[in-house]
Amino acid sequence: MSSDSATPADYIQADELAAVIHLATATSIMEEAAAAAPAATGTNNGTIDTSQANIEGEGGEEGGISKRMLKKMAKGKLKEKKDKKPPNSTPKPKEEKAAKPEKEEVIYEYQSDLPPGHKKDLSGEMPAAYQPRYVEAAWQDWWEASGYYTADVAAATASPEDKKFVLVIPPPNVTGSLHLGHALTSAIQDTLTRWHRMRGHVALYVPGTDHAGIATQSVVEKKLKKEQGLTRHDLGREDFVSKVWEWKETYGNKICRQIRLMGSSVDWSREAFTMDPRLSKAVVEAFCRFFEDGLIYRDTRLVNWSCALKSAISDIEVDYQELEGRTFLPVP
């Protein structure tokens, strides 16, 4: 048999043949040893000590057979070597497990026959998993109606200064909506207010919004131009201010709804808007005092003039554009 055409099965047969030859050789040696030395060391039952014979023990000379191998051969336990898989065998494709059907989440909506402002009815079925809209429903209305966040004026008057805590929300622009920065600020301020309230202090957390000046004016003007084809100059100051108030009542309460959804413990009975008559009067009074004290004055200065708004605007409202040389730009 040539080595080039040999297969793993041929090697297994050759190993078995060699094992049989070694077994025959060992048996012949044992018979010769028994005949030559009848008085060899052994036991009374006629067994012979073959430790010095040419039979290999564990770790014997090369070419011999160990006792363990002899026992296995005698019992027929010599196992054939398994054929190794060829190196380029194609693996069996894995069976794809069937996807488990997804459970449909049941959305719970809180419904109650009680009018807003009553304590939440918890007698109905509750969802198995946490659903924020269901869990938070009705609580804010009850807290406001119960007056839990309203400061007691009589108690505040009778309390010393170190037993009172007042905090005003920095009023966000009424034209926008709250973002993550507002939420973080509100959480910190609400935590401080609740902490003072739990200590027995008279705590007041005042909510409010800013009229946003130029931003609100621009939004209302665009709305007027689109719907009625008018400008603020066509309406006049008083009528235009009334339009701003109409817009605020219709679109400007989004921020207040967001503050309520966050659960901030503000006193909604003191909600403020920077265009309220009382606050507007305070602003006029403050600027008059600044002028009388020489803190503010009129002078000739370079300002940011908006050709569209026909008004001076602050630096924060300006978009800067660097010009490397002489450039023609369209001006409204």
Residue pairs with C-beta under 8 A, 6 or more apart in sequence:
1 10
8 81
8 83
8 84
9 83
11 81
12 80
12 81
15 81
16 78
19 65
19 69
19 73
19 78
22 63
22 64
22 65
23 65
23 70
23 73
26 54
26 55
26 64
26 65
26 70
29 53
29 54
29 55
30 48
30 50
30 53
30 55
33 40
33 48
33 50
33 53
34 40
34 48
40 48
40 49
41 49
42 48
42 49
51 57
54 64
55 64
55 65
55 67
55 70
56 63
56 64
56 65
56 66
57 66
57 67
58 66
58 67
58 68
60 66
65 73
72 78
105 129
106 127
107 131
108 125
108 126
108 127
108 131
108 134
109 133
109 134
110 120
110 133
110 134
110 137
110 138
111 124
112 118
112 120
112 121
112 138
114 121
116 138
116 141
116 145
117 141
117 142
117 144
117 145
118 138
118 142
118 145
119 138
119 142
120 137
120 138
120 139
120 142
121 138
126 134
127 134
136 261
136 263
139 263
140 260
140 261
140 263
143 149
143 265
144 268
148 265
149 205
149 265
149 266
149 267
149 268
150 267
150 269
151 202
151 203
151 204
151 267
152 202
155 202
156 164
156 202
156 204
159 201
159 202
163 200
163 201
163 202
164 201
164 202
164 203
164 204
165 192
165 193
165 196
165 197
165 201
165 202
165 203
165 204
166 203
166 204
166 206
167 189
167 192
167 193
167 203
167 204
167 205
167 206
168 206
168 208
169 186
169 189
169 205
169 206
169 207
169 208
169 259
169 266
170 185
171 208
171 209
171 210
171 272
171 274
172 178
172 182
172 209
172 210
172 255
173 209
173 210
173 212
173 215
173 216
174 209
174 210
174 211
174 212
174 216
174 248
174 252
174 255
174 273
175 212
175 215
175 216
175 219
175 252
176 212
176 255
177 254
177 255
177 258
178 186
178 255
178 258
178 259
182 258
183 262
186 259
186 262
186 264
187 262
189 205
189 264
190 205
190 262
190 263
190 264
190 265
190 266
193 203
193 204
193 205
193 265
194 203
194 265
196 203
197 203
197 265
204 267
204 270
205 264
205 265
205 266
205 267
206 266
206 267
206 270
206 271
206 272
207 256
207 259
207 264
207 266
207 267
207 268
207 270
207 271
207 272
208 271
208 272
208 273
208 274
209 252
209 255
209 256
209 272
209 273
209 274
210 274
211 244
211 248
211 273
211 274
211 275
214 306
214 309
214 311
214 313
214 314
214 317
216 244
216 247
216 248
217 232
217 244
217 309
218 309
219 247
220 232
220 240
220 243
220 244
220 247
221 231
221 232
223 247
224 230
224 231
224 232
224 235
224 243
225 231
232 240
235 243
241 275
244 275
245 275
248 273
248 275
256 271
259 266
272 279
273 279
274 280
274 283
287 296
290 296
291 297
303 312
304 312
304 313
304 314
304 315
304 317
304 318
305 311
305 312
305 313
306 312
306 313
306 317
307 331
307 332
308 332
